[in-house]
Amino acid sequence: MDYIASIGFMAGALATVSFLPQVIHTWKTKKTNDISLGMYLLFCSGVLMWLVYGFLIQDKPVIAANSITLILALTILFLKLRYS
């Protein structure tokens, strides 16, 4: 793997892992009042588009990061809808 792909994977990993604290916090507290439904709907749509783009250009860092980010963001969105 070349250094450019390594940078892509590292950037994706850091951005993706940033969602874990919110998922864990929301799961434990079951409080979602301060989470914006509109923001998460738009964000999930954007991440889905990035994932499609990654598949179209066959870019593994983009595919990997956005697959995991979409799962985490959809988890938060699901919890928002469930606990609101």
N, C-alpha and C positions, 0 to 999 in steps of 0.2 A: 504494500500500500504506500502510495507516495505521500509526501508531507501535506499536500493540498487536501487530499481526502482525510488525512488525520486531523487537520484543522477543522474540516467540516464535521467530522464525527464528534470532536471535542466541543465545538460550538453547539451542536445539536444536543449533546448529552447535558451540558450545563443548562441550556434553555429548558429542556424537558424536565430535568430533576427539580427545577424551580417550582414545578406544580405539585410535587409530593407533599410539602408542608400544608398546602391548602386542602388537598384531598384528605390527608390524615386528620387535620383539624376539623373539617366539615363532617367527616365520618364519625369522629368521637363526640362532638358537641351537638350534632344534628341541628345546628343553627346556620341559616343561610340568608338571614335578613339583609346583611350587608353585601351580598353577592349580587351583582347586576345581571339579571336574566338577559337583557338585550346585549350586553357586552359578551357574555358567554355564547349566545347564539351566533353573533357575528364572528367571534373568535373561532369557534368550531367550524364555521363555514369557511373561513380563511385557511385554517389548517387543513381542512379537507381538500381545498383547491391546491395548496402546496403539495399535498400527498399525490394528487393526480398529476401535477406538474413533475414531481420527482419520478413517477412511473413513466411519464412520456419521454423524459430526457434520460431515463435509466441512471439516475444519480443515487447511489446507495446511501450516502449520508443524509440526503434530503428525505428519502423514503423512510429510513430508520427513525430519524428524529421526529418526523411528522406522524408516523404511525403511533409511536408511543405517546407523543403529545396529544394526539387526538383521543386516544383512550383515556388519558388522565383528564383532559378537558371535558370530555363527554361524561366522565364519572362525576365531576363537579356539577355539570349541568343536570344530570339525572338526580343528584342529591338535592340540588336547588328546587327542582320540580317536585320531588318527593316530600321534602320537609317544609315547603312554603305553605 
